[in-house]
Amino acid sequence: MEAYCVKCKTKRPMRNAERVVLKNGRHAMKGTCPVCGTKMTRFVKKGS
Ligand SMILES: [Zn+2]
C-alpha cells in the first residue's frame, strides 16, 4: 500500500498500515512513512 508523504513530497510504501473507519464513515488506511516517520493517511473505497 503506497501513500503520499507530505514531508518527503513523494509516494512511499506505508509502514504499519492499518484500516480505519473515520467518524464520517469513510474508510482509510493509516500508517507511517518508512523514511521520515510521518503519519500517512490514504482514503480507500468501501469494500476494497
Ligand atoms: Zn516521509
mmCIF file of the protein (N, C-alpha, C, O) and its ligand, coordinates in Angstrom:
data_MODEL
# 
_entry.id   MODEL 
# 
loop_
_entity.id 
_entity.type 
_entity.pdbx_number_of_molecules 
1 polymer     1 
2 non-polymer 1 
# 
_entity_poly.entity_id                      1 
_entity_poly.type                           'polypeptide(L)' 
_entity_poly.nstd_linkage                   no 
_entity_poly.nstd_monomer                   no 
_entity_poly.pdbx_seq_one_letter_code       MEAYCVKCKTKRPMRNAERVVLKNGRHAMKGTCPVCGTKMTRFVKKGS 
_entity_poly.pdbx_seq_one_letter_code_can   MEAYCVKCKTKRPMRNAERVVLKNGRHAMKGTCPVCGTKMTRFVKKGS 
_entity_poly.pdbx_strand_id                 A 
# 
loop_
_entity_poly_seq.entity_id 
_entity_poly_seq.num 
_entity_poly_seq.mon_id 
_entity_poly_seq.hetero 
1 1  MET n 
1 2  GLU n 
1 3  ALA n 
1 4  TYR n 
1 5  CYS n 
1 6  VAL n 
1 7  LYS n 
1 8  CYS n 
1 9  LYS n 
1 10 THR n 
1 11 LYS n 
1 12 ARG n 
1 13 PRO n 
1 14 MET n 
1 15 ARG n 
1 16 ASN n 
1 17 ALA n 
1 18 GLU n 
1 19 ARG n 
1 20 VAL n 
1 21 VAL n 
1 22 LEU n 
1 23 LYS n 
1 24 ASN n 
1 25 GLY n 
1 26 ARG n 
1 27 HIS n 
1 28 ALA n 
1 29 MET n 
1 30 LYS n 
1 31 GLY n 
1 32 THR n 
1 33 CYS n 
1 34 PRO n 
1 35 VAL n 
1 36 CYS n 
1 37 GLY n 
1 38 THR n 
1 39 LYS n 
1 40 MET n 
1 41 THR n 
1 42 ARG n 
1 43 PHE n 
1 44 VAL n 
1 45 LYS n 
1 46 LYS n 
1 47 GLY n 
1 48 SER n 
# 
loop_
_struct_asym.id 
_struct_asym.entity_id 
A 1 
B 2 
# 
loop_
_chem_comp.id 
_chem_comp.type 
_chem_comp.mon_nstd_flag 
ALA 'L-peptide linking' y 
ARG 'L-peptide linking' y 
ASN 'L-peptide linking' y 
CYS 'L-peptide linking' y 
GLU 'L-peptide linking' y 
GLY 'peptide linking'   y 
HIS 'L-peptide linking' y 
LEU 'L-peptide linking' y 
LYS 'L-peptide linking' y 
MET 'L-peptide linking' y 
PHE 'L-peptide linking' y 
PRO 'L-peptide linking' y 
SER 'L-peptide linking' y 
THR 'L-peptide linking' y 
TYR 'L-peptide linking' y 
VAL 'L-peptide linking' y 
ZN  non-polymer         . 
# 
_pdbx_entity_nonpoly.entity_id   2 
_pdbx_entity_nonpoly.name        ? 
_pdbx_entity_nonpoly.comp_id     ZN 
# 
_pdbx_nonpoly_scheme.asym_id         B 
_pdbx_nonpoly_scheme.entity_id       2 
_pdbx_nonpoly_scheme.mon_id          ZN 
_pdbx_nonpoly_scheme.ndb_seq_num     1 
_pdbx_nonpoly_scheme.pdb_seq_num     101 
_pdbx_nonpoly_scheme.auth_seq_num    101 
_pdbx_nonpoly_scheme.pdb_mon_id      ZN 
_pdbx_nonpoly_scheme.auth_mon_id     ZN 
_pdbx_nonpoly_scheme.pdb_strand_id   A 
_pdbx_nonpoly_scheme.pdb_ins_code    . 
# 
loop_
_atom_site.group_PDB 
_atom_site.id 
_atom_site.type_symbol 
_atom_site.label_atom_id 
_atom_site.label_alt_id 
_atom_site.label_comp_id 
_atom_site.label_asym_id 
_atom_site.label_entity_id 
_atom_site.label_seq_id 
_atom_site.pdbx_PDB_ins_code 
_atom_site.Cartn_x 
_atom_site.Cartn_y 
_atom_site.Cartn_z 
_atom_site.occupancy 
_atom_site.B_iso_or_equiv 
_atom_site.pdbx_formal_charge 
_atom_site.auth_seq_id 
_atom_site.auth_comp_id 
_atom_site.auth_asym_id 
_atom_site.auth_atom_id 
_atom_site.pdbx_PDB_model_num 
ATOM   1   N  N  . MET A 1 1  ? 0.842   -1.195 0.000  1.00 0.00 ? 1   MET A N  1 
ATOM   2   C  CA . MET A 1 1  ? 0.000   0.000  0.000  1.00 0.00 ? 1   MET A CA 1 
ATOM   3   C  C  . MET A 1 1  ? 0.878   1.246  0.000  1.00 0.00 ? 1   MET A C  1 
ATOM   4   O  O  . MET A 1 1  ? 1.617   1.498  0.952  1.00 0.00 ? 1   MET A O  1 
ATOM   5   N  N  . GLU A 1 2  ? 0.790   2.009  -1.062 1.00 0.00 ? 2   GLU A N  1 
ATOM   6   C  CA . GLU A 1 2  ? 1.558   3.241  -1.129 1.00 0.00 ? 2   GLU A CA 1 
ATOM   7   C  C  . GLU A 1 2  ? 0.695   4.424  -0.748 1.00 0.00 ? 2   GLU A C  1 
ATOM   8   O  O  . GLU A 1 2  ? -0.513  4.436  -0.985 1.00 0.00 ? 2   GLU A O  1 
ATOM   9   N  N  . ALA A 1 3  ? 1.327   5.409  -0.158 1.00 0.00 ? 3   ALA A N  1 
ATOM   10  C  CA . ALA A 1 3  ? 0.616   6.632  0.192  1.00 0.00 ? 3   ALA A CA 1 
ATOM   11  C  C  . ALA A 1 3  ? 1.564   7.806  -0.003 1.00 0.00 ? 3   ALA A C  1 
ATOM   12  O  O  . ALA A 1 3  ? 2.785   7.651  -0.028 1.00 0.00 ? 3   ALA A O  1 
ATOM   13  N  N  . TYR A 1 4  ? 0.970   8.979  -0.138 1.00 0.00 ? 4   TYR A N  1 
ATOM   14  C  CA . TYR A 1 4  ? 1.773   10.167 -0.352 1.00 0.00 ? 4   TYR A CA 1 
ATOM   15  C  C  . TYR A 1 4  ? 2.272   10.713 0.977  1.00 0.00 ? 4   TYR A C  1 
ATOM   16  O  O  . TYR A 1 4  ? 1.490   10.936 1.901  1.00 0.00 ? 4   TYR A O  1 
ATOM   17  N  N  . CYS A 1 5  ? 3.568   10.926 1.065  1.00 0.00 ? 5   CYS A N  1 
ATOM   18  C  CA . CYS A 1 5  ? 4.142   11.525 2.268  1.00 0.00 ? 5   CYS A CA 1 
ATOM   19  C  C  . CYS A 1 5  ? 4.304   13.022 2.036  1.00 0.00 ? 5   CYS A C  1 
ATOM   20  O  O  . CYS A 1 5  ? 4.972   13.449 1.094  1.00 0.00 ? 5   CYS A O  1 
ATOM   21  N  N  . VAL A 1 6  ? 3.684   13.811 2.908  1.00 0.00 ? 6   VAL A N  1 
ATOM   22  C  CA . VAL A 1 6  ? 3.727   15.269 2.718  1.00 0.00 ? 6   VAL A CA 1 
ATOM   23  C  C  . VAL A 1 6  ? 5.101   15.827 3.068  1.00 0.00 ? 6   VAL A C  1 
ATOM   24  O  O  . VAL A 1 6  ? 5.471   16.910 2.615  1.00 0.00 ? 6   VAL A O  1 
ATOM   25  N  N  . LYS A 1 7  ? 5.846   15.093 3.865  1.00 0.00 ? 7   LYS A N  1 
ATOM   26  C  CA . LYS A 1 7  ? 7.161   15.584 4.265  1.00 0.00 ? 7   LYS A CA 1 
ATOM   27  C  C  . LYS A 1 7  ? 8.218   15.268 3.207  1.00 0.00 ? 7   LYS A C  1 
ATOM   28  O  O  . LYS A 1 7  ? 9.052   16.111 2.874  1.00 0.00 ? 7   LYS A O  1 
ATOM   29  N  N  . CYS A 1 8  ? 8.168   14.026 2.678  1.00 0.00 ? 8   CYS A N  1 
ATOM   30  C  CA . CYS A 1 8  ? 9.087   13.640 1.608  1.00 0.00 ? 8   CYS A CA 1 
ATOM   31  C  C  . CYS A 1 8  ? 8.635   14.192 0.255  1.00 0.00 ? 8   CYS A C  1 
ATOM   32  O  O  . CYS A 1 8  ? 9.419   14.262 -0.692 1.00 0.00 ? 8   CYS A O  1 
ATOM   33  N  N  . LYS A 1 9  ? 7.367   14.581 0.179  1.00 0.00 ? 9   LYS A N  1 
ATOM   34  C  CA . LYS A 1 9  ? 6.773   15.075 -1.065 1.00 0.00 ? 9   LYS A CA 1 
ATOM   35  C  C  . LYS A 1 9  ? 6.860   14.048 -2.181 1.00 0.00 ? 9   LYS A C  1 
ATOM   36  O  O  . LYS A 1 9  ? 7.090   14.386 -3.342 1.00 0.00 ? 9   LYS A O  1 
ATOM   37  N  N  . THR A 1 10 ? 6.672   12.779 -1.808 1.00 0.00 ? 10  THR A N  1 
ATOM   38  C  CA . THR A 1 10 ? 6.616   11.717 -2.796 1.00 0.00 ? 10  THR A CA 1 
ATOM   39  C  C  . THR A 1 10 ? 5.852   10.541 -2.208 1.00 0.00 ? 10  THR A C  1 
ATOM   40  O  O  . THR A 1 10 ? 5.523   10.535 -1.021 1.00 0.00 ? 10  THR A O  1 
ATOM   41  N  N  . LYS A 1 11 ? 5.572   9.549  -3.042 1.00 0.00 ? 11  LYS A N  1 
ATOM   42  C  CA . LYS A 1 11 ? 4.893   8.363  -2.549 1.00 0.00 ? 11  LYS A CA 1 
ATOM   43  C  C  . LYS A 1 11 ? 5.880   7.416  -1.896 1.00 0.00 ? 11  LYS A C  1 
ATOM   44  O  O  . LYS A 1 11 ? 7.008   7.239  -2.358 1.00 0.00 ? 11  LYS A O  1 
ATOM   45  N  N  . ARG A 1 12 ? 5.425   6.816  -0.814 1.00 0.00 ? 12  ARG A N  1 
ATOM   46  C  CA . ARG A 1 12 ? 6.236   5.834  -0.101 1.00 0.00 ? 12  ARG A CA 1 
ATOM   47  C  C  . ARG A 1 12 ? 5.372   4.619  0.219  1.00 0.00 ? 12  ARG A C  1 
ATOM   48  O  O  . ARG A 1 12 ? 4.154   4.742  0.351  1.00 0.00 ? 12  ARG A O  1 
ATOM   49  N  N  . PRO A 1 13 ? 5.988   3.453  0.345  1.00 0.00 ? 13  PRO A N  1 
ATOM   50  C  CA . PRO A 1 13 ? 5.233   2.302  0.843  1.00 0.00 ? 13  PRO A CA 1 
ATOM   51  C  C  . PRO A 1 13 ? 4.941   2.513  2.329  1.00 0.00 ? 13  PRO A C  1 
ATOM   52  O  O  . PRO A 1 13 ? 5.851   2.739  3.127  1.00 0.00 ? 13  PRO A O  1 
ATOM   53  N  N  . MET A 1 14 ? 3.675   2.436  2.682  1.00 0.00 ? 14  MET A N  1 
ATOM   54  C  CA . MET A 1 14 ? 3.276   2.774  4.047  1.00 0.00 ? 14  MET A CA 1 
ATOM   55  C  C  . MET A 1 14 ? 3.652   1.665  5.027  1.00 0.00 ? 14  MET A C  1 
ATOM   56  O  O  . MET A 1 14 ? 3.414   0.485  4.770  1.00 0.00 ? 14  MET A O  1 
ATOM   57  N  N  . ARG A 1 15 ? 4.236   2.059  6.142  1.00 0.00 ? 15  ARG A N  1 
ATOM   58  C  CA . ARG A 1 15 ? 4.638   1.090  7.159  1.00 0.00 ? 15  ARG A CA 1 
ATOM   59  C  C  . ARG A 1 15 ? 3.549   0.975  8.223  1.00 0.00 ? 15  ARG A C  1 
ATOM   60  O  O  . ARG A 1 15 ? 2.905   1.963  8.575  1.00 0.00 ? 15  ARG A O  1 
ATOM   61  N  N  . ASN A 1 16 ? 3.356   -0.218 8.719  1.00 0.00 ? 16  ASN A N  1 
ATOM   62  C  CA . ASN A 1 16 ? 2.348   -0.479 9.750  1.00 0.00 ? 16  ASN A CA 1 
ATOM   63  C  C  . ASN A 1 16 ? 0.968   -0.005 9.330  1.00 0.00 ? 16  ASN A C  1 
ATOM   64  O  O  . ASN A 1 16 ? 0.208   0.540  10.131 1.00 0.00 ? 16  ASN A O  1 
ATOM   65  N  N  . ALA A 1 17 ? 0.659   -0.224 8.057  1.00 0.00 ? 17  ALA A N  1 
ATOM   66  C  CA . ALA A 1 17 ? -0.624  0.241  7.547  1.00 0.00 ? 17  ALA A CA 1 
ATOM   67  C  C  . ALA A 1 17 ? -1.763  -0.533 8.190  1.00 0.00 ? 17  ALA A C  1 
ATOM   68  O  O  . ALA A 1 17 ? -1.715  -1.760 8.288  1.00 0.00 ? 17  ALA A O  1 
ATOM   69  N  N  . GLU A 1 18 ? -2.780  0.186  8.625  1.00 0.00 ? 18  GLU A N  1 
ATOM   70  C  CA . GLU A 1 18 ? -3.976  -0.475 9.143  1.00 0.00 ? 18  GLU A CA 1 
ATOM   71  C  C  . GLU A 1 18 ? -5.212  0.270  8.677  1.00 0.00 ? 18  GLU A C  1 
ATOM   72  O  O  . GLU A 1 18 ? -5.198  1.484  8.475  1.00 0.00 ? 18  GLU A O  1 
ATOM   73  N  N  . ARG A 1 19 ? -6.286  -0.501 8.513  1.00 0.00 ? 19  ARG A N  1 
ATOM   74  C  CA . ARG A 1 19 ? -7.532  0.060  8.020  1.00 0.00 ? 19  ARG A CA 1 
ATOM   75  C  C  . ARG A 1 19 ? -8.298  0.690  9.169  1.00 0.00 ? 19  ARG A C  1 
ATOM   76  O  O  . ARG A 1 19 ? -8.420  0.106  10.246 1.00 0.00 ? 19  ARG A O  1 
ATOM   77  N  N  . VAL A 1 20 ? -8.805  1.871  8.930  1.00 0.00 ? 20  VAL A N  1 
ATOM   78  C  CA . VAL A 1 20 ? -9.599  2.557  9.943  1.00 0.00 ? 20  VAL A CA 1 
ATOM   79  C  C  . VAL A 1 20 ? -10.873 3.095  9.302  1.00 0.00 ? 20  VAL A C  1 
ATOM   80  O  O  . VAL A 1 20 ? -10.931 3.318  8.093  1.00 0.00 ? 20  VAL A O  1 
ATOM   81  N  N  . VAL A 1 21 ? -11.887 3.297  10.130 1.00 0.00 ? 21  VAL A N  1 
ATOM   82  C  CA . VAL A 1 21 ? -13.117 3.935  9.671  1.00 0.00 ? 21  VAL A CA 1 
ATOM   83  C  C  . VAL A 1 21 ? -13.232 5.270  10.387 1.00 0.00 ? 21  VAL A C  1 
ATOM   84  O  O  . VAL A 1 21 ? -13.225 5.338  11.616 1.00 0.00 ? 21  VAL A O  1 
ATOM   85  N  N  . LEU A 1 22 ? -13.338 6.314  9.606  1.00 0.00 ? 22  LEU A N  1 
ATOM   86  C  CA . LEU A 1 22 ? -13.388 7.653  10.177 1.00 0.00 ? 22  LEU A CA 1 
ATOM   87  C  C  . LEU A 1 22 ? -14.796 7.977  10.671 1.00 0.00 ? 22  LEU A C  1 
ATOM   88  O  O  . LEU A 1 22 ? -15.762 7.278  10.366 1.00 0.00 ? 22  LEU A O  1 
ATOM   89  N  N  . LYS A 1 23 ? -14.879 9.050  11.437 1.00 0.00 ? 23  LYS A N  1 
ATOM   90  C  CA . LYS A 1 23 ? -16.160 9.443  12.022 1.00 0.00 ? 23  LYS A CA 1 
ATOM   91  C  C  . LYS A 1 23 ? -17.218 9.715  10.959 1.00 0.00 ? 23  LYS A C  1 
ATOM   92  O  O  . LYS A 1 23 ? -18.412 9.528  11.194 1.00 0.00 ? 23  LYS A O  1 
ATOM   93  N  N  . ASN A 1 24 ? -16.770 10.155 9.798  1.00 0.00 ? 24  ASN A N  1 
ATOM   94  C  CA . ASN A 1 24 ? -17.729 10.466 8.735  1.00 0.00 ? 24  ASN A CA 1 
ATOM   95  C  C  . ASN A 1 24 ? -18.102 9.232  7.911  1.00 0.00 ? 24  ASN A C  1 
ATOM   96  O  O  . ASN A 1 24 ? -18.815 9.339  6.914  1.00 0.00 ? 24  ASN A O  1 
ATOM   97  N  N  . GLY A 1 25 ? -17.613 8.051  8.337  1.00 0.00 ? 25  GLY A N  1 
ATOM   98  C  CA . GLY A 1 25 ? -17.985 6.816  7.670  1.00 0.00 ? 25  GLY A CA 1 
ATOM   99  C  C  . GLY A 1 25 ? -17.054 6.424  6.535  1.00 0.00 ? 25  GLY A C  1 
ATOM   100 O  O  . GLY A 1 25 ? -17.211 5.351  5.954  1.00 0.00 ? 25  GLY A O  1 
ATOM   101 N  N  . ARG A 1 26 ? -16.096 7.265  6.212  1.00 0.00 ? 26  ARG A N  1 
ATOM   102 C  CA . ARG A 1 26 ? -15.161 6.920  5.147  1.00 0.00 ? 26  ARG A CA 1 
ATOM   103 C  C  . ARG A 1 26 ? -14.111 5.956  5.670  1.00 0.00 ? 26  ARG A C  1 
ATOM   104 O  O  . ARG A 1 26 ? -13.752 5.975  6.848  1.00 0.00 ? 26  ARG A O  1 
ATOM   105 N  N  . HIS A 1 27 ? -13.631 5.121  4.776  1.00 0.00 ? 27  HIS A N  1 
ATOM   106 C  CA . HIS A 1 27 ? -12.590 4.169  5.150  1.00 0.00 ? 27  HIS A CA 1 
ATOM   107 C  C  . HIS A 1 27 ? -11.239 4.712  4.700  1.00 0.00 ? 27  HIS A C  1 
ATOM   108 O  O  . HIS A 1 27 ? -11.126 5.363  3.662  1.00 0.00 ? 27  HIS A O  1 
ATOM   109 N  N  . ALA A 1 28 ? -10.229 4.432  5.497  1.00 0.00 ? 28  ALA A N  1 
ATOM   110 C  CA . ALA A 1 28 ? -8.895  4.908  5.162  1.00 0.00 ? 28  ALA A CA 1 
ATOM   111 C  C  . ALA A 1 28 ? -7.859  3.926  5.670  1.00 0.00 ? 28  ALA A C  1 
ATOM   112 O  O  . ALA A 1 28 ? -8.131  3.108  6.549  1.00 0.00 ? 28  ALA A O  1 
ATOM   113 N  N  . MET A 1 29 ? -6.665  4.019  5.101  1.00 0.00 ? 29  MET A N  1 
ATOM   114 C  CA . MET A 1 29 ? -5.526  3.271  5.607  1.00 0.00 ? 29  MET A CA 1 
ATOM   115 C  C  . MET A 1 29 ? -4.608  4.262  6.303  1.00 0.00 ? 29  MET A C  1 
ATOM   116 O  O  . MET A 1 29 ? -4.278  5.315  5.758  1.00 0.00 ? 29  MET A O  1 
ATOM   117 N  N  . LYS A 1 30 ? -4.205  3.910  7.506  1.00 0.00 ? 30  LYS A N  1 
ATOM   118 C  CA . LYS A 1 30 ? -3.276  4.771  8.230  1.00 0.00 ? 30  LYS A CA 1 
ATOM   119 C  C  . LYS A 1 30 ? -1.980  4.027  8.489  1.00 0.00 ? 30  LYS A C  1 
ATOM   120 O  O  . LYS A 1 30 ? -1.979  2.827  8.761  1.00 0.00 ? 30  LYS A O  1 
ATOM   121 N  N  . GLY A 1 31 ? -0.886  4.752  8.401  1.00 0.00 ? 31  GLY A N  1 
ATOM   122 C  CA . GLY A 1 31 ? 0.415   4.149  8.648  1.00 0.00 ? 31  GLY A CA 1 
ATOM   123 C  C  . GLY A 1 31 ? 1.454   5.244  8.802  1.00 0.00 ? 31  GLY A C  1 
ATOM   124 O  O  . GLY A 1 31 ? 1.121   6.417  8.974  1.00 0.00 ? 31  GLY A O  1 
ATOM   125 N  N  . THR A 1 32 ? 2.712   4.847  8.740  1.00 0.00 ? 32  THR A N  1 
ATOM   126 C  CA . THR A 1 32 ? 3.778   5.826  8.868  1.00 0.00 ? 32  THR A CA 1 
ATOM   127 C  C  . THR A 1 32 ? 4.739   5.708  7.695  1.00 0.00 ? 32  THR A C  1 
ATOM   128 O  O  . THR A 1 32 ? 4.887   4.644  7.095  1.00 0.00 ? 32  THR A O  1 
ATOM   129 N  N  . CYS A 1 33 ? 5.383   6.814  7.386  1.00 0.00 ? 33  CYS A N  1 
ATOM   130 C  CA . CYS A 1 33 ? 6.386   6.828  6.329  1.00 0.00 ? 33  CYS A CA 1 
ATOM   131 C  C  . CYS A 1 33 ? 7.628   6.071  6.810  1.00 0.00 ? 33  CYS A C  1 
ATOM   132 O  O  . CYS A 1 33 ? 8.111   6.331  7.912  1.00 0.00 ? 33  CYS A O  1 
ATOM   133 N  N  . PRO A 1 34 ? 8.157   5.137  6.002  1.00 0.00 ? 34  PRO A N  1 
ATOM   134 C  CA . PRO A 1 34 ? 9.330   4.367  6.416  1.00 0.00 ? 34  PRO A CA 1 
ATOM   135 C  C  . PRO A 1 34 ? 10.607  5.191  6.432  1.00 0.00 ? 34  PRO A C  1 
ATOM   136 O  O  . PRO A 1 34 ? 11.608  4.766  7.009  1.00 0.00 ? 34  PRO A O  1 
ATOM   137 N  N  . VAL A 1 35 ? 10.589  6.356  5.810  1.00 0.00 ? 35  VAL A N  1 
ATOM   138 C  CA . VAL A 1 35 ? 11.795  7.182  5.712  1.00 0.00 ? 35  VAL A CA 1 
ATOM   139 C  C  . VAL A 1 35 ? 11.843  8.231  6.827  1.00 0.00 ? 35  VAL A C  1 
ATOM   140 O  O  . VAL A 1 35 ? 12.850  8.356  7.524  1.00 0.00 ? 35  VAL A O  1 
ATOM   141 N  N  . CYS A 1 36 ? 10.765  8.974  6.988  1.00 0.00 ? 36  CYS A N  1 
ATOM   142 C  CA . CYS A 1 36 ? 10.793  10.087 7.939  1.00 0.00 ? 36  CYS A CA 1 
ATOM   143 C  C  . CYS A 1 36 ? 9.874   9.872  9.139  1.00 0.00 ? 36  CYS A C  1 
ATOM   144 O  O  . CYS A 1 36 ? 9.946   10.628 10.108 1.00 0.00 ? 36  CYS A O  1 
ATOM   145 N  N  . GLY A 1 37 ? 9.006   8.847  9.091  1.00 0.00 ? 37  GLY A N  1 
ATOM   146 C  CA . GLY A 1 37 ? 8.170   8.546  10.243 1.00 0.00 ? 37  GLY A CA 1 
ATOM   147 C  C  . GLY A 1 37 ? 6.909   9.370  10.350 1.00 0.00 ? 37  GLY A C  1 
ATOM   148 O  O  . GLY A 1 37 ? 6.176   9.263  11.333 1.00 0.00 ? 37  GLY A O  1 
ATOM   149 N  N  . THR A 1 38 ? 6.647   10.195 9.345  1.00 0.00 ? 38  THR A N  1 
ATOM   150 C  CA . THR A 1 38 ? 5.429   10.993 9.355  1.00 0.00 ? 38  THR A CA 1 
ATOM   151 C  C  . THR A 1 38 ? 4.202   10.105 9.182  1.00 0.00 ? 38  THR A C  1 
ATOM   152 O  O  . THR A 1 38 ? 4.217   9.140  8.417  1.00 0.00 ? 38  THR A O  1 
ATOM   153 N  N  . LYS A 1 39 ? 3.147   10.450 9.904  1.00 0.00 ? 39  LYS A N  1 
ATOM   154 C  CA . LYS A 1 39 ? 1.916   9.684  9.757  1.00 0.00 ? 39  LYS A CA 1 
ATOM   155 C  C  . LYS A 1 39 ? 1.306   9.941  8.388  1.00 0.00 ? 39  LYS A C  1 
ATOM   156 O  O  . LYS A 1 39 ? 1.271   11.069 7.897  1.00 0.00 ? 39  LYS A O  1 
ATOM   157 N  N  . MET A 1 40 ? 0.819   8.840  7.780  1.00 0.00 ? 40  MET A N  1 
ATOM   158 C  CA . MET A 1 40 ? 0.231   8.933  6.454  1.00 0.00 ? 40  MET A CA 1 
ATOM   159 C  C  . MET A 1 40 ? -1.197  8.423  6.505  1.00 0.00 ? 40  MET A C  1 
ATOM   160 O  O  . MET A 1 40 ? -1.515  7.502  7.258  1.00 0.00 ? 40  MET A O  1 
ATOM   161 N  N  . THR A 1 41 ? -2.044  9.025  5.705  1.00 0.00 ? 41  THR A N  1 
ATOM   162 C  CA . THR A 1 41 ? -3.425  8.566  5.589  1.00 0.00 ? 41  THR A CA 1 
ATOM   163 C  C  . THR A 1 41 ? -3.780  8.470  4.118  1.00 0.00 ? 41  THR A C  1 
ATOM   164 O  O  . THR A 1 41 ? -3.521  9.391  3.344  1.00 0.00 ? 41  THR A O  1 
ATOM   165 N  N  . ARG A 1 42 ? -4.374  7.352  3.740  1.00 0.00 ? 42  ARG A N  1 
ATOM   166 C  CA . ARG A 1 42 ? -4.829  7.201  2.371  1.00 0.00 ? 42  ARG A CA 1 
ATOM   167 C  C  . ARG A 1 42 ? -6.274  6.728  2.394  1.00 0.00 ? 42  ARG A C  1 
ATOM   168 O  O  . ARG A 1 42 ? -6.587  5.717  3.023  1.00 0.00 ? 42  ARG A O  1 
ATOM   169 N  N  . PHE A 1 43 ? -7.148  7.444  1.718  1.00 0.00 ? 43  PHE A N  1 
ATOM   170 C  CA . PHE A 1 43 ? -8.546  7.070  1.667  1.00 0.00 ? 43  PHE A CA 1 
ATOM   171 C  C  . PHE A 1 43 ? -8.748  5.901  0.710  1.00 0.00 ? 43  PHE A C  1 
ATOM   172 O  O  . PHE A 1 43 ? -8.116  5.828  -0.343 1.00 0.00 ? 43  PHE A O  1 
ATOM   173 N  N  . VAL A 1 44 ? -9.626  5.000  1.087  1.00 0.00 ? 44  VAL A N  1 
ATOM   174 C  CA . VAL A 1 44 ? -9.928  3.852  0.247  1.00 0.00 ? 44  VAL A CA 1 
ATOM   175 C  C  . VAL A 1 44 ? -11.444 3.731  0.089  1.00 0.00 ? 44  VAL A C  1 
ATOM   176 O  O  . VAL A 1 44 ? -12.219 4.230  0.905  1.00 0.00 ? 44  VAL A O  1 
ATOM   177 N  N  . LYS A 1 45 ? -11.833 3.056  -0.980 1.00 0.00 ? 45  LYS A N  1 
ATOM   178 C  CA . LYS A 1 45 ? -13.257 2.840  -1.198 1.00 0.00 ? 45  LYS A CA 1 
ATOM   179 C  C  . LYS A 1 45 ? -13.776 1.768  -0.246 1.00 0.00 ? 45  LYS A C  1 
ATOM   180 O  O  . LYS A 1 45 ? -13.038 0.866  0.148  1.00 0.00 ? 45  LYS A O  1 
ATOM   181 N  N  . LYS A 1 46 ? -15.016 1.871  0.109  1.00 0.00 ? 46  LYS A N  1 
ATOM   182 C  CA . LYS A 1 46 ? -15.632 0.832  0.924  1.00 0.00 ? 46  LYS A CA 1 
ATOM   183 C  C  . LYS A 1 46 ? -15.588 -0.494 0.186  1.00 0.00 ? 46  LYS A C  1 
ATOM   184 O  O  . LYS A 1 46 ? -15.883 -0.566 -1.007 1.00 0.00 ? 46  LYS A O  1 
ATOM   185 N  N  . GLY A 1 47 ? -15.216 -1.538 0.908  1.00 0.00 ? 47  GLY A N  1 
ATOM   186 C  CA . GLY A 1 47 ? -15.241 -2.875 0.335  1.00 0.00 ? 47  GLY A CA 1 
ATOM   187 C  C  . GLY A 1 47 ? -14.000 -3.235 -0.446 1.00 0.00 ? 47  GLY A C  1 
ATOM   188 O  O  . GLY A 1 47 ? -13.839 -4.389 -0.843 1.00 0.00 ? 47  GLY A O  1 
ATOM   189 N  N  . SER A 1 48 ? -13.123 -2.285 -0.677 1.00 0.00 ? 48  SER A N  1 
ATOM   190 C  CA . SER A 1 48 ? -11.910 -2.599 -1.429 1.00 0.00 ? 48  SER A CA 1 
ATOM   191 C  C  . SER A 1 48 ? -10.816 -3.108 -0.495 1.00 0.00 ? 48  SER A C  1 
ATOM   192 O  O  . SER A 1 48 ? -9.716  -3.425 -0.948 1.00 0.00 ? 48  SER A O  1 
HETATM 193 ZN ZN . ZN  B 2 .  ? 8.277   10.666 4.528  1.00 0.00 2 101 ZN  A ZN 1 
# 
